[in-house]
Amino acid sequence: MTTSPNPTITEKQSNIIPFIPTGNFYFSYGIQAFKKRRFDSAVKWLKKAIELSPDEPLYPCQLSVVYTEVGSYHAANQVLSDVVANFGEEYVDCYYLMANNYAHLGLLSDAKKYAEKYMARAKEGDFEEAASQLIEMLDSLEEDEAENDYAFEDEDELIIYQETAFYHLENEEWEEAIPVLHEMMQLFPEFTLARHQYAYALFNSGNEEEAIDLEKKWLETDDKDIHSHVNLATFYLLNDQREAAFQHIEPLRNVFPLHEQQKLAVAETLTRAGYYKEAVERFRRLKNKIVVGRRGYYKWFSIASYQTGKPSRALQLWEKGCKQFPHLSEEGGPWIHQ
């Protein structure tokens, strides 16, 4: 029998080592996708990693981080709860991540509960400082709510004032807004947002120095007041005083407020300052339908989207804004930064 000097296909194949992907292989792909902000792909790869390596708690923890980033806070906490249930309470970082998600959902008591649970169990944990700050902020919010329980006895009247002032502000009717806001400040001194709206209306009506002086004075009382930093940053940017503006922009870049109105204000300010990528991330986190339907949301989210290479998304936002606020169409478009 003649033997061929050339190996057969079968013989060649016997030397091939088959590639069998592991959980770590898919996990690395998930991390790469997450870093590139391709969140759907990140979820797909991480789920595959979990499927192949169900005994590795790191993989579901990373999946929860992706869910948090896209605003799926309930899904994130479900994953984290499963990690604690399946792998034991030594994975204390899960408690802080859950607290953070509950805070975003507005479930403040649950947020505080899990933040405190993390602090009680973590020994020099990575999130110790962040958890401490979260608890401090939640305590402050609880105090504010307690004050509000008695502050606004005639809540219906306050709502009427708010709606009237909001209408004038949205339509840039500064002269009409000023007396309404001034009266609100007298009748409802605990409703501090009115004074910042008053300063904003003053500035846009031509009383720039008075508006700046008011915000400076209020900032001396509370140097962490988000709305004071927002207004002063905006005023200085509009006056082309960028160095002065950035003294107030930098604190805003490092704060992630819970209240939707404050979230929107920070996102708008970051857009004005040219931090477009950061601004887009802030806009994406807005969930409240009332805030999302405001003129400033459409205008500044559109501009930030355009400046980060998303012209179709920018135009979609702009056109939707113009339908609700016809005067917006007079501002040219998202490619014009005003």
C-alpha positions as CSV (number, residue, x, y, z in Angstrom):
1,M,0.0,0.0,0.0
2,T,1.4,3.4,-1.0
3,T,1.6,6.0,1.7
4,S,1.2,9.6,0.5
5,P,4.0,11.9,1.8
6,N,1.5,14.7,2.3
7,P,-0.6,14.6,5.5
8,T,-4.3,14.2,5.1
9,I,-6.8,16.9,6.1
10,T,-7.8,14.8,9.1
11,E,-4.2,14.6,10.2
12,K,-3.8,18.3,9.9
13,Q,-6.9,18.9,11.9
14,S,-5.7,16.7,14.7
15,N,-2.9,19.2,15.4
16,I,-5.3,22.2,15.8
17,I,-6.1,23.2,19.3
18,P,-9.7,24.3,19.4
19,F,-10.4,27.8,20.9
20,I,-13.0,27.6,23.7
21,P,-13.8,31.1,25.0
22,T,-13.9,31.5,28.8
23,G,-15.9,33.9,30.9
24,N,-12.9,36.1,31.2
25,F,-12.7,36.3,27.4
26,Y,-16.2,37.7,27.2
27,F,-15.7,39.9,30.3
28,S,-12.8,41.6,28.6
29,Y,-14.9,42.3,25.6
30,G,-17.6,43.7,27.9
31,I,-15.2,46.1,29.6
32,Q,-13.9,47.3,26.2
33,A,-17.5,47.9,25.0
34,F,-18.3,49.7,28.3
35,K,-15.3,52.0,27.9
36,K,-16.4,52.9,24.4
37,R,-19.9,53.6,25.7
38,R,-21.4,50.8,23.6
39,F,-23.7,49.7,26.4
40,D,-25.9,47.2,24.6
41,S,-22.8,45.3,23.5
42,A,-21.3,45.5,27.1
43,V,-24.5,44.0,28.5
44,K,-24.4,41.2,25.9
45,W,-20.8,40.2,26.6
46,L,-21.1,40.5,30.3
47,K,-24.2,38.3,30.4
48,K,-22.2,35.8,28.3
49,A,-19.4,35.9,30.8
50,I,-21.8,35.3,33.7
51,E,-23.3,32.4,31.8
52,L,-19.9,30.7,31.4
53,S,-18.5,31.6,34.8
54,P,-21.5,31.7,37.2
55,D,-19.2,31.5,40.2
56,E,-17.4,34.8,39.5
57,P,-19.1,37.7,41.4
58,L,-17.0,40.3,39.6
59,Y,-18.9,39.8,36.3
60,P,-22.5,40.6,37.6
61,C,-21.1,43.5,39.7
62,Q,-19.7,45.0,36.4
63,L,-23.0,44.4,34.7
64,S,-24.8,46.4,37.5
65,V,-22.4,49.3,36.8
66,V,-23.5,49.2,33.1
67,Y,-27.2,49.2,34.1
68,T,-26.5,52.2,36.4
69,E,-24.8,54.1,33.7
70,V,-27.8,53.8,31.4
71,G,-30.3,54.6,34.1
72,S,-31.7,51.1,34.7
73,Y,-31.3,51.4,38.4
74,H,-33.9,48.7,39.4
75,A,-32.1,46.2,37.1
76,A,-28.8,47.1,38.6
77,N,-30.0,46.6,42.2
78,Q,-31.6,43.3,41.2
79,V,-28.2,42.1,40.0
80,L,-26.5,43.4,43.1
81,S,-29.0,41.7,45.4
82,D,-28.4,38.4,43.6
83,V,-24.6,38.8,44.2
84,V,-25.1,39.3,47.9
85,A,-27.6,36.4,48.1
86,N,-25.3,34.0,46.1
87,F,-21.9,35.0,47.3
88,G,-22.4,36.3,50.8
89,E,-22.3,39.7,52.6
90,E,-18.5,40.0,52.3
91,Y,-19.1,41.7,49.0
92,V,-19.9,44.9,50.8
93,D,-19.3,47.2,47.8
94,C,-22.6,46.0,46.6
95,Y,-24.3,47.9,49.4
96,Y,-22.8,51.2,48.4
97,L,-23.7,50.6,44.7
98,M,-27.3,49.8,45.7
99,A,-27.5,52.9,47.9
100,N,-26.3,55.0,45.0
101,N,-29.0,53.5,42.7
102,Y,-31.8,54.0,45.3
103,A,-30.7,57.7,45.6
104,H,-31.1,58.1,41.8
105,L,-34.5,56.6,42.0
106,G,-35.5,59.1,44.7
107,L,-36.0,56.3,47.3
108,L,-34.0,58.2,49.9
109,S,-34.8,56.0,53.0
110,D,-33.6,52.9,51.1
111,A,-30.5,54.8,49.9
112,K,-29.6,55.8,53.4
113,K,-30.3,52.3,54.7
114,Y,-27.8,50.6,52.3
115,A,-25.2,53.4,52.6
116,E,-25.2,52.9,56.4
117,K,-25.0,49.1,55.9
118,Y,-22.0,49.6,53.8
119,M,-20.3,51.9,56.3
120,A,-21.0,49.4,59.1
121,R,-19.5,46.5,57.2
122,A,-16.7,48.1,55.1
123,K,-13.2,48.3,56.6
124,E,-11.4,51.1,54.8
125,G,-13.5,50.4,51.7
126,D,-13.1,52.0,48.3
127,F,-16.4,53.8,48.7
128,E,-16.1,54.9,52.3
129,E,-15.8,58.6,51.6
130,A,-18.5,58.6,48.9
131,A,-20.9,56.7,51.2
132,S,-20.2,59.2,54.0
133,Q,-21.0,62.1,51.6
134,L,-24.1,60.4,50.4
135,I,-25.4,59.9,53.9
136,E,-24.6,63.5,54.7
137,M,-26.6,64.7,51.7
138,L,-29.5,62.4,52.4
139,D,-29.7,63.7,56.0
140,S,-29.7,67.3,54.6
141,L,-32.5,66.4,52.2
142,E,-34.5,64.9,55.0
143,E,-34.1,68.1,57.0
144,D,-35.3,70.1,54.0
145,E,-38.4,67.9,53.6
146,A,-39.2,68.3,57.3
147,E,-39.0,72.1,57.0
148,N,-41.2,72.0,53.9
149,D,-43.9,70.1,55.8
150,Y,-44.8,73.3,57.6
151,A,-43.3,76.0,55.4
152,F,-45.9,76.1,52.7
153,E,-49.3,76.1,54.4
154,D,-50.9,77.6,51.4
155,E,-49.3,75.3,48.8
156,D,-51.9,76.0,46.2
157,E,-50.9,79.6,46.2
158,L,-47.3,78.8,45.8
159,I,-48.0,76.5,42.8
160,I,-49.9,79.4,41.1
161,Y,-46.9,81.7,41.6
162,Q,-44.5,79.0,40.4
163,E,-46.5,78.3,37.2
164,T,-46.8,82.1,36.5
165,A,-43.1,82.7,37.0
166,F,-42.1,79.6,35.0
167,Y,-44.2,80.8,32.1
168,H,-42.6,84.2,32.0
169,L,-39.1,82.7,32.4
170,E,-39.6,80.1,29.6
171,N,-40.8,82.8,27.3
172,E,-37.9,85.2,28.3
173,E,-40.4,87.8,29.6
174,W,-38.0,89.1,32.2
175,E,-39.8,92.3,33.1
176,E,-43.0,90.3,33.8
177,A,-41.2,87.6,35.7
178,I,-39.3,89.9,38.1
179,P,-42.3,91.2,40.2
180,V,-43.8,87.7,40.4
181,L,-40.5,86.3,41.7
182,H,-40.0,89.2,44.1
183,E,-43.4,88.6,45.6
184,M,-42.6,84.9,45.9
185,M,-39.5,85.7,47.8
186,Q,-41.5,87.8,50.3
187,L,-44.3,85.3,50.8
188,F,-42.3,82.1,50.7
189,P,-38.8,82.8,51.9
190,E,-38.1,79.1,52.4
191,F,-38.6,78.5,48.7
192,T,-35.0,79.4,47.8
193,L,-35.2,78.6,44.1
194,A,-37.3,81.7,43.6
195,R,-34.4,84.0,44.5
196,H,-32.1,82.4,42.0
197,Q,-34.7,82.7,39.3
198,Y,-35.1,86.3,40.4
199,A,-31.4,87.0,40.0
200,Y,-31.4,85.3,36.6
201,A,-34.3,87.4,35.4
202,L,-32.6,90.5,36.8
203,F,-29.4,89.8,34.8
204,N,-31.2,89.2,31.6
205,S,-33.2,92.4,32.0
206,G,-30.0,94.4,32.1
207,N,-29.4,94.6,35.9
208,E,-26.3,92.5,35.6
209,E,-24.3,94.0,38.6
210,E,-27.2,93.6,41.0
211,A,-27.8,90.0,39.9
212,I,-24.1,89.1,40.4
213,D,-24.0,90.9,43.8
214,L,-27.0,89.0,45.0
215,E,-25.6,85.6,44.1
216,K,-22.3,86.4,45.6
217,K,-24.0,87.3,48.9
218,W,-26.1,84.1,48.9
219,L,-23.0,82.1,48.1
220,E,-21.2,83.5,51.2
221,T,-24.1,82.0,53.3
222,D,-23.9,78.6,51.5
223,D,-20.8,78.0,49.5
224,K,-22.2,74.7,48.1
225,D,-25.4,76.2,46.7
226,I,-25.6,74.7,43.3
227,H,-27.9,77.3,41.9
228,S,-25.6,80.1,43.0
229,H,-22.7,78.5,41.2
230,V,-24.9,77.9,38.1
231,N,-26.0,81.5,38.0
232,L,-22.6,83.0,38.6
233,A,-21.0,80.7,36.0
234,T,-23.7,81.7,33.5
235,F,-23.4,85.4,34.2
236,Y,-19.6,85.4,33.8
237,L,-19.7,83.3,30.6
238,L,-22.3,85.7,29.1
239,N,-20.0,88.6,30.0
240,D,-17.0,86.8,28.5
241,Q,-15.3,86.6,31.9
242,R,-14.2,82.9,31.5
243,E,-11.6,82.9,34.3
244,A,-14.2,84.1,36.8
245,A,-16.8,81.7,35.4
246,F,-14.5,78.6,35.8
247,Q,-14.2,79.2,39.5
248,H,-17.9,78.2,39.7
249,I,-17.9,75.6,36.9
250,E,-15.3,73.4,38.5
251,P,-17.4,72.7,41.6
252,L,-20.3,71.8,39.3
253,R,-18.3,69.2,37.4
254,N,-17.8,67.3,40.7
255,V,-21.3,67.4,42.0
256,F,-24.1,65.0,41.0
257,P,-27.4,66.4,42.5
258,L,-30.4,64.3,43.2
259,H,-33.1,66.9,42.3
260,E,-34.0,66.9,38.6
261,Q,-34.1,70.7,38.4
262,Q,-30.5,71.0,39.7
263,K,-29.4,68.2,37.3
264,L,-30.8,70.2,34.4
265,A,-29.2,73.4,35.6
266,V,-25.8,71.7,35.8
267,A,-26.1,70.1,32.4
268,E,-27.0,73.4,30.8
269,T,-24.1,75.2,32.5
270,L,-21.6,72.5,31.4
271,T,-22.8,73.0,27.8
272,R,-22.4,76.7,28.0
273,A,-18.8,76.2,29.3
274,G,-17.9,73.8,26.5
275,Y,-17.9,70.6,28.5
276,Y,-20.1,68.9,25.9
277,K,-19.3,65.3,26.5
278,E,-19.9,65.7,30.3
279,A,-23.1,67.6,29.6
280,V,-24.5,64.9,27.3
281,E,-23.9,62.4,30.1
282,R,-25.8,64.6,32.5
283,F,-28.7,65.1,30.1
284,R,-29.0,61.4,29.5
285,R,-29.5,60.9,33.3
286,L,-32.6,63.2,33.4
287,K,-35.8,61.1,33.8
288,N,-38.4,63.5,35.1
289,K,-40.9,64.2,32.4
290,I,-41.5,67.8,33.5
291,V,-37.8,68.7,33.4
292,V,-37.2,66.8,30.1
293,G,-40.0,68.9,28.5
294,R,-38.4,72.3,29.2
295,R,-37.1,74.7,26.6
296,G,-33.6,74.7,28.1
297,Y,-33.4,70.9,27.9
298,Y,-34.1,70.8,24.2
299,K,-31.8,73.7,23.4
300,W,-28.7,72.8,25.4
301,F,-29.0,69.0,25.0
302,S,-29.3,69.7,21.2
303,I,-26.1,71.9,21.2
304,A,-24.2,69.4,23.3
305,S,-25.2,66.5,21.0
306,Y,-24.2,68.5,17.9
307,Q,-20.8,69.4,19.4
308,T,-20.1,65.7,20.3
309,G,-20.7,64.5,16.7
310,K,-24.4,63.6,16.9
311,P,-25.9,66.0,14.4
312,S,-29.0,63.9,13.6
313,R,-29.8,63.5,17.4
314,A,-29.2,67.2,17.8
315,L,-31.6,68.1,15.0
316,Q,-34.2,65.8,16.3
317,L,-34.0,67.5,19.8
318,W,-34.1,70.9,18.3
319,E,-37.1,70.3,16.1
320,K,-39.0,68.8,19.0
321,G,-38.1,71.8,21.1
322,C,-39.3,74.2,18.3
323,K,-42.7,72.5,18.2
324,Q,-43.2,73.2,21.9
325,F,-41.4,76.5,22.0
326,P,-41.7,78.3,18.6
327,H,-39.3,81.1,19.7
328,L,-36.5,78.6,19.8
329,S,-36.6,78.4,16.0
330,E,-35.4,82.1,15.9
331,E,-32.1,81.1,17.5
332,G,-30.8,79.4,14.3
333,G,-30.1,75.8,15.3
334,P,-27.8,73.7,17.5
335,W,-24.8,74.5,15.5
336,I,-25.0,78.1,16.8
337,H,-23.7,78.3,20.4
338,Q,-25.5,81.1,22.2
